[in-house]
Amino acid sequence: MRAALSMLAGLAVVLVLVVGAQAEDKKGEQTLKGTITCAKCDLKVADKCATVIKVTKDGKDTVYYLDDKSAKDNHKKICNTPSKGTVTGTVSEKDGKKTVKVSKIEFDS
C-alpha cells in the first residue's frame, strides 16, 4: 500500500512538471501579422529562397525567417505570390536574424 501511494505521488509530481513546462512554452509564443513571402525572390534580402513574414510596425519593417519545416511546407505558395497572413510561434534571434519556430500559420483569403 505504501509503495502504491509513493508511486502515485511521484506520478503526480511528474504530471505537474510536464503541464507546467507546456504552459511555459505557450507563454513564449507570439502572433505575427504581415506578408508571408520569399526573402530572395520578393524582398531581395537573401541569396537563396527562404520563407519569411514581413511585419510592419510603427513604419518599420521586420523580417522573421520561418523554421525549416514550416518554410518547406509553405514556400511553394508564396515564392512568387506574396500573401497576407498570420504566423504564431516562438521567436528567437541569432546573429541579427530573427526566426520563428512556427506552431500555426494562416493565410488570409
C-alpha positions in Angstrom: 0.0 0.0 0.0 2.8 2.4 0.9 4.6 1.6 -2.3 1.5 2.3 -4.4 1.0 5.7 -2.6 4.6 6.7 -3.2 4.3 5.8 -6.8 1.1 7.7 -7.2 2.7 10.8 -5.5 5.7 10.5 -7.8 3.4 10.4 -10.9 1.5 13.4 -9.7 4.8 15.4 -9.4 5.8 14.4 -12.9 2.4 15.4 -14.3 2.6 18.8 -12.6 6.1 19.4 -14.1 5.0 18.4 -17.6 1.9 20.6 -17.6 3.9 23.5 -16.2 6.6 23.1 -18.9 3.9 23.0 -21.7 2.2 26.2 -20.3 5.6 27.9 -20.2 6.2 27.0 -23.8 3.0 28.7 -24.9 3.8 31.9 -23.0 6.8 32.5 -25.2 4.7 32.4 -28.4 4.0 35.5 -30.4 1.5 36.2 -33.2 2.9 38.0 -36.1 0.7 39.6 -38.8 2.1 40.7 -42.1 3.1 39.5 -45.6 4.4 35.9 -45.9 6.8 35.9 -48.8 10.2 34.8 -50.2 13.3 36.6 -48.9 15.1 36.2 -52.2 12.6 36.5 -54.9 10.4 39.2 -53.4 12.4 41.0 -50.8 15.9 40.6 -52.3 17.5 40.2 -48.9 18.8 36.7 -49.3 21.0 34.7 -51.7 18.6 31.7 -51.8 14.9 31.2 -51.3 13.6 31.4 -47.8 10.1 31.7 -46.4 9.7 34.8 -44.2 7.0 37.0 -42.8 7.5 40.7 -43.1 5.8 42.6 -40.3 5.4 46.4 -40.4 5.1 48.2 -37.0 5.4 51.9 -36.5 6.5 52.4 -40.0 9.4 49.9 -39.6 9.7 46.5 -41.4 11.0 43.5 -39.6 11.6 40.2 -41.4 11.2 36.9 -39.5 12.5 33.7 -41.1 10.3 30.6 -40.6 11.8 27.4 -39.2 12.9 24.8 -41.8 9.9 22.6 -41.7 7.3 25.4 -42.0 9.4 27.1 -44.7 9.5 24.0 -46.8 5.8 23.2 -46.3 4.7 26.7 -47.3 7.3 28.1 -49.7 5.7 27.0 -53.0 2.5 29.0 -52.2 4.4 32.3 -51.6 7.6 32.3 -53.6 6.3 34.4 -56.5 3.0 35.4 -54.9 3.3 37.0 -51.5 0.3 36.5 -49.3 -1.0 38.3 -46.2 -1.2 36.1 -43.2 -0.6 35.3 -39.6 2.2 33.2 -38.0 2.2 32.1 -34.4 5.3 30.7 -32.8 8.3 31.2 -30.7 10.6 34.0 -31.8 14.4 33.9 -31.3 17.3 35.8 -32.7 20.8 34.7 -33.7 23.4 36.8 -35.4 20.9 39.6 -36.0 18.5 37.2 -37.8 15.0 36.7 -36.3 13.5 33.3 -36.7 10.1 31.8 -35.7 9.6 28.2 -34.7 6.0 28.0 -36.1 3.2 26.4 -34.2 0.4 27.8 -36.5 0.3 29.6 -39.9 -2.8 31.0 -41.5 -3.1 32.7 -44.9 -5.7 35.4 -45.5 -8.2 34.6 -48.2 
